């Protein structure tokens, strides 16, 4: 059912070694070791099945070239995933479905390869462990007779040429001489390679030399070659064609697999919804503590967003657990920033090992220097030589508190050390900057780190900024001695200059990202005076096109909360969705001009926004909500807000599915005396002539500009609008009716309003024809005509209407801008235009692009520009 190959049972002479293999794998994978940072019980052993929490795995990889740091990424994608999942655009995959043909992107007769992506700590290795355990116990993949699992970290220890046979015997020596029998049935083999991003050798699947050069080719299990060639040949089905391969990797290394023969792409999203709560329930034996910790996490937007990742949940559990277990900690302030959280993680290690620690200050300084070098070089695996280089003795890591900071793995021939998580390595690297006795070069170091464009120092810099805060420093200073005041001051000065320097540098996407990143420094520092001194007086913030996560929105909200008034906040196309808007809800009322278009806010988002609009101190004057998947369901909330908010003058709801019923509700609000809206855009909002009466009812209020583009109003709808436009108390000056299904039948109605308040009329992309323009021209000739701008682009006009227009222009005293583009005018109309256009003293612009003029005719029209000062004639390509 999973592989669909209908394989026969394992031959009887291999059943013994298969049974032994399964028993050994079961022993190796049935338990899960979890560090606790407690001196009496440093490591807890759990049954894998008891501890394993289901992860969300999706049948897609959304961005194979993602290079964002894992702490920045993925936190808010779960809501989007849920919505897409409900629409069956993405399928959730169980671990027993990774080789199911329905998920395959590429069909192959020679075997199947699957790639599973996930950020560090998301659970890739634990997932592999679960797959191996479930296979060994007969729960999944019965068609695979043998499963061989390798970690790339272990493969790094092999520094010589080797063949597949010896590679398997190196890790599974009990197979002895029976491997030759296994090669006869490659369809029954599954090879798992965990952690491609940790492999020391680069495997380039786009390199054609691997297919032609003998030294790169590995065509048989007895063929001697590099480990990288074996992995390459298995994935590409050149070695043991028919076998299956599973590769796991961080997103940052996925680009290496772009050209690989991968059948199934999948990604671990981590915990979704209640899966987060389930983790804490399993983490703490005391369910009251589990509930208290989860409640605190849930109430803190930053911490809750981190909870998609099991590793972050582990850090949260270790750091927050003591606050809810010990009475003497109740009075202490719970951590609310990421830096504070990690400070308490280190604090708990130090506290639990306080009796055994000798000179923790010096040890942390050395460890931090090594960690910083690792961050600089993108190095997460350290060896004995690295420790000795920084005067750290490997023997120190066999016991004591250092075991909690570096995990020692001696399961392979050479001993390696890793920090429990990359972010812990980055925090220790940041901490070392405050322990160094000579901080004079700290600002230079921070500037050099900031200049790296690949994001490797992004979290490190946030931690440095955060450690300048007394709330983050105080717990650590209890054991590491007070931080140098000079260091703290220099860090604060650096942050101050960085923010100020970035304020005026937001024209590019990189500039916007850097500016937004400085907000994280301010948030982590929790330094109100610093924030007010840098961004307190900033009036314009434009992040257009920059994808903002919920964490970004929390940080933005915190910083903007320190500003008095924000004149202009542009979050257009930032993909914040309702989840991000919820984080910003408390500061939106401060904005005067707010752009939120293309953010998929949906009706639930507008419900939140409406509450902000009703705030007594709301200052919003212009609000852009274009293309947010809104429906008539949100109209009531929006109507209740705009009927009371007196500051709002400009509202753009274009590109939403409000429909006639939604506009009916809005019209009631627009008629309210408290409503001050002057400009309203309802472009492409699924309107018909049925809503015309409702719209017409608001023309005697404050409204001066109305955009109804791309709606099916038709002649009957415009007839009703025209009646209202003729009203003596109508204030409409600009009306856009582009592409609204109009014909010459409505021309008389439109002509009747030319002597009223209307000065700008856009009738482009309709079918008025020559007969319709003839009626409009008659109105243009009237002495009381007020029309200044008239757009007749794309109205099926011919040379016949030019004489009517020219006649009108000869007497008109108001028209300044006439657009006749995309019609069927020819050289026949050129003499009339040349004779009459220059005499119309008020006409400044006539647009004639995309007509049927010859080159000569176009040039004659262009020459009109010299006949009168200020006259501009545009003929499209000829303008060039």
Secondary structure, DSSP 8 states (H G I E B T S, - for coil): --S--------HHHHHHHHHHHHHHHHHHSEEEEE---SS-SEEEEEHHHH----EEES--S-TT--S-TTTSSTTHHHHHHHHHHTTSS-B--GGGTT-GGG-SS--TT-EEEEEE--TTSSHHHHHHHHHHHHHTTSS-TT-SEEEEEEHHHHTT--S-B-HHHHHHHH-GGGTT-HHHHHTTGGGEEEEEE-GGG-SS---TT-THHHH-GGG---STT--B-HHHHHHHHHTTSSSTT-EEEEEE-GGGGGGGTTS--SEEEEEEE--THHHHHHHHHH-SSHHHHHHHHHHHHH-HHHHHHTTSHHHHHHHHHHHHHHHH-GGGTTS----SHHHHHHHHHHHHHHHTTTT-S-HHHHHHHHHHHHHHHHHTT---EEHHHHHHTT--GGGGGSSTHHHHSEEE-SSSS-EEE-SSHHHHHHHHHHHHTT-S-GGGHHHHHHHHHH-TTSTTHHHHHHHHHHTSHHHHHHHHHHH----HHHHHHHHHHHHHHHHHHHT--SSHHHHHHHHHHHHHHHHHT-HHHHHHHHTT--EEE-TT----HHHHHHHHHHHTT-S-EEEEE-TT---HHHHHHHHTTTGGGEEEEE--SS--HHHHHHHHHHHHTSTT----EEE--SS--BGGGHHHHHHHHTT-SS--EEE-TTSB-HHHHHHHHHHHHTSTT----EEE-TTS--BGGGHHHHHTTTTTT--EEE-TT-B-HHHHHHHHHHHHTSTT----EEE-TTS--BGGGHHHHHTTTTSS--EEE--SSB-HHHHHHHHHHHHTSTT----EEE-TTS---GGGHHHHHHHHHH-SS--EEE--SS---GGGHHHHHHHGGG-TT--EEE--SS---HHHHHHHHGGGGGSTT-EEE-GGGG-
